[in-house]
Amino acid sequence: MMKVNGYAAQSAKAALVPYSFERREVGDNDVLVEIQYCGICHTDIHQVGDEWGGSTFPMVPGHEITGIISKTGPKVTRYKIGDRVGVGCFVNSCRKCDACKKNLEQYCTDGMVTTYNGTEKDGTVTHGGYSNRIVVDENYVLRIPDSLPLDKAAPLLCAGITLYSPLMHWNAGPGKKVAIIGLGGIGHMGVKIAHALGAEVTVLSHSLKKQEDGKKLGAYYFYATSDPETFEKLKGRFDLIINTVSADLDWNQYLELLALDGSMIVVGIPEKQTSVGAFPLVAGRRSLSGSLIGGIKETQEMLDFCAKNNIASEIELIPIQKVNDAYKRVLNSDVRYRFVIDIKSLEQK
């Protein structure tokens, strides 16, 4: 076993503190990644707070990881020492079920092995990217294109693929009217990607305070949902709505903004169950669906797409010693638009 340094929550809702732990040695098909950057996802905050249940402690969060390979196992064929790579939301899956065979490992019927707060095949608990090293099977590692800075690429491993996957699956592109609910860490990536795909992009935000940002990121229109007239004005307008927020919203209001055969896709997970009425669905043959990140193949496609279209996350780089302050700021929507931890700061005393 190898010693690793990081930050962990020792119990639910506890502050993150320095923590040393062990990872497995590099196996035949593994690579050792020297982590340089790790994004802070709202999921990290949910998991540390045990808001969805099932959290285990101590917990080292982080599933938006970028770094450099420093060692490879003897049977590794995809990567070499020195390669720029990323690790996203999961590090293993059964590889045998229909979902895995279709490169949809995120829907593995045996359950994907999450990068942290998960259990590996050998029974060990997984720990994430708020640490200086990680050992991962090469089949669950992504190649970061040279044109993408490693710090700004980190949030693409979750925020980027979370929006890219539904935009591609529901055929966003020229002639399609797409609305993104929420202009946060995930939502701002949806605006950028939908714009690059050629869709007409609208942001639906609680207020207009981010309107200028939205336009710069690629939104054609920006509406405040706190204004009741917004829901009257936009009835039946959109082909696709993607809800990125985890706050409690009245989904029925948003469903009525869909055109005939339109779809609303949920990627943000509220803490409480949401009530949905039948009428908004049947009245326009509308659909309500969900989407969960993406498989390894699609995530690599997303990274290549972002490199080709000069897309990266808007970030604020912080030392790991400020992670607890960053959590508070995320909850107060006080970040433009994603915190990324500089893992080299672990060496600071």
Stockholm file with secondary structure:
# STOCKHOLM 1.0

chainA/1-349         MMKVNGYAAQSAKAALVPYSFERREVGDNDVLVEIQYCGICHTDIHQVGDEWGGSTFPMVPGHEITGIISKTGPKVTRYKIGDRVGVGCFVNSCRKCDACKKNLEQYCTDGMVTTYNGTEKDGTVTHGGYSNRIVVDENYVLRIPDSLPLDKAAPLLCAGITLYSPLMHWNAGPGKKVAIIGLGGIGHMGVKIAHALGAEVTVLSHSLKKQEDGKKLGAYYFYATSDPETFEKLKGRFDLIINTVSADLDWNQYLELLALDGSMIVVGIPEKQTSVGAFPLVAGRRSLSGSLIGGIKETQEMLDFCAKNNIASEIELIPIQKVNDAYKRVLNSDVRYRFVIDIKSLEQK
#=GR chainA/1-349 SS CEEEEEEEESSTTCCEEEEEEEECCCCTTEEEEEEEEEECCHHHHHHHTTSSSCCCSSBCCCCCEEEEEEEECTTCCSCCTTCEEEECSEEECCSCSHHHHTTCGGGCTTCCEESSSSBCTTSCBCCCSSBSEEEEEGGGCEECCTTSCHHHHGGGGTHHHHHHHHHHHTTCCTTCEEEEECCSTTHHHHHHHHHHHTCEEEEEESSSTTHHHHHHHTCSEEEETTSHHHHHHTTTCEEEEEECCCSCCCHHHHHTTEEEEEEEEECSCCSSCCCCCSHHHHTTTCEEEECCCCCHHHHHHHHHHHHHTTCCCCEEEEEGGGHHHHHHHHHTTCSSSEEEEEGGGGGCC
#=GC SS_cons         CEEEEEEEESSTTCCEEEEEEEECCCCTTEEEEEEEEEECCHHHHHHHTTSSSCCCSSBCCCCCEEEEEEEECTTCCSCCTTCEEEECSEEECCSCSHHHHTTCGGGCTTCCEESSSSBCTTSCBCCCSSBSEEEEEGGGCEECCTTSCHHHHGGGGTHHHHHHHHHHHTTCCTTCEEEEECCSTTHHHHHHHHHHHTCEEEEEESSSTTHHHHHHHTCSEEEETTSHHHHHHTTTCEEEEEECCCSCCCHHHHHTTEEEEEEEEECSCCSSCCCCCSHHHHTTTCEEEECCCCCHHHHHHHHHHHHHTTCCCCEEEEEGGGHHHHHHHHHTTCSSSEEEEEGGGGGCC
//
